[in-house]
Amino acid sequence: MSDSPARTAPAEGPRLVAEPHKDGVDAAVAAARRVIDALLHTGDGTGADMEEIAGRLDAVADGLTEGAPALRERLAEMWRGEGVTRHDPVTGPENALAPPLTLRGLEDGSVEGVVTLGLPYQGPPGHVHGGISALLLDHTLGVANHWGGTSGMTAELTLRYLRPTPLFEPLTVTGRQVSVDGRRIRTVGEITAGGTARVTAEGLFIAKQLPRPS
């Protein structure tokens, strides 16, 4: 993979991730993302009473925990149905850890999405943590397998960090299934910024799925 022209998010093509809602848990998760980002931006430099803020956040967490279903019930609910999941840490609208990345399927068999990452994903100064790049690519390659027709579990993921990946700039994340040999699936992907490849990935997947909770 080499340098390529800058891309924008594909406007067409099937959306391969869960559609976020404007209310319910999705709205609460969006607010939680704002809190995480705000805490990193401000630190102790705002003059705010952080102990009081911590108490308010703990009270919110206590209230949610008190009304939560049993873990087994929640896991079964997460995996109910055959559609895309809503809870994963890359695209999930129900997960405050997710940026979230929106992926679409393209006519050439690849998948693509654009995301801008902020301070919660920082590794080197002003740049994306290498583990976050790995997370984005592992998930995107998995979605590419689903789009390609044969999916499975990650067996190997080889990453090449070509250049630092910047924060606060649109990142294009792509994936494409290249071959299926029995149960062995080969998939490739990359992260680019400003038309320049930053991280590339080659993955080996095995056509196997864990049983869903019930």
Secondary structure, 3 states (H helix, E strand, C coil): CCCCCCCCCCCCCCECCCCCCCCHHHHHHHHHHHHHHHHHHHCCCCCCCHHHHHHHHHHHHHHHHHCCCCHHHHHHHHCCCCCCCCCCCCCCCCCCCCCCCCCEECCCCEEEEEEECCHHHECCCCEECHHHHHHHHHHHHHHHHHHHCCCCEEEEEEEEECCCCECCCEEEEEEEEEEEECCEEEEEEEEEECCEEEEEEEEEEECCCCCCCC
